[in-house]
């Protein structure tokens, strides 16, 4: 009976990861609470009533699957590289020419972005 339960847990974990990658591929952010709720939904679906997705399980799942928390920025996928190059070569220099380098920051490395 324990082997059956382990198989259902593995299926739940596999399906949860597939669900996660599908949503992440759409550049949608997935908070831990949503991932945890979805895991519990899958366990109910697979009739694994003895399992509850705890914070510890979620942390281990994310570690096993190499999932890191962070902001997902979907707009970068829609920007053409030639537009970026044009902006960096023609527009950006005009913007920064009056500023000292020590006053120029990368906003995506701050909590403001």
N, C-alpha and C positions, 0 to 999 in steps of 0.2 A: 504493500500500500504506500510506503514511503517513496518508492521509486516513481509511482504514478504522480504523487504530489510534486516531486522534484521536476518531473517532466512538464507538468502544468506551469510551475514557476518559471522554468526556462522558456516555455512558449510565451508566457506573459511578458517576460523580460525582452525576448526577441521582438514581439509585436509592439511593445512600448517603444523600443529603440527605432523600429520602422516608422511608427507614428511620429516620433520626435524628429527624425531626419526629414520626413515629408514636410512637416510644418517649418522646420528650420530652413529647408531648401526654398521656401516661399518668403524667406527673410522675416518670419514672424517670431517675435520674442516669446520664450516659454519660461515662465517663472517656475520656481521649485514647487510651489503650491499646486500649480496646474499639472505639472508632471506627476506629482504625488497623487492627485485626484484621478488622473488618467490611469495610473498604475492600479489603484484600488478598483477602478471601473473594469479593467482587464481581469483582475483577480476574481471579481464577481462573475464576469462573463465565462471564465474558465472553471467556475465553481470551486475555487480554492478559498473557501471561507475561513480557513485557519490563518491565512496570511493577511497582514495589514501593512501597507507601505509606511514604515516609520521613517523618521528623519535619518536615522542611521542607515537603513536599507537604501534610501535614496542617495545618500552620500557615497555608499559603496557601489551602487549602480552607475552613478556618474563617473566614478573613478575607473570602473571596469570598462566603460564605454568611452572614456576620454572626453567627457562632456564638461565643459567649463562654463561657469556663469559669466555673463558679460552682455554688453549691449550689441544688438544685431542692427546693423545699418543696411537697409535694403536699397537705398538710392544709389549706392556705388555701382551696383550691377547695371543700372540703366545709363550710366555715363560713358560716352564713347571716349576711347583713349586719345583720339586726335583732338577732341575738345579739351581734354586735360592738358595735353601738350601745348595747344594754342594758348590756353589761359596762363599756364606757367611761364611761357616764353614772352607773351605780349602784354598781358594784363597785370599779372602779379608784380613784375618789376616796377610798374608805375605806382602801384599801391604802396610798396614798401620803401621806395627810394628816400623818403624823408624820415625813416625810422632807424634807430640804432638796432643792431641784431639782438641785443639783450632784451629788447621789448617785443620781440616777435615770438609767439608761442604756437604750438600745435594744439588746437582746441580739442581734438579727439582724444588727447591724453589727459584731459581734465574732466571733472564732473559736469562741466557746462555743456558738453556736446551730447 
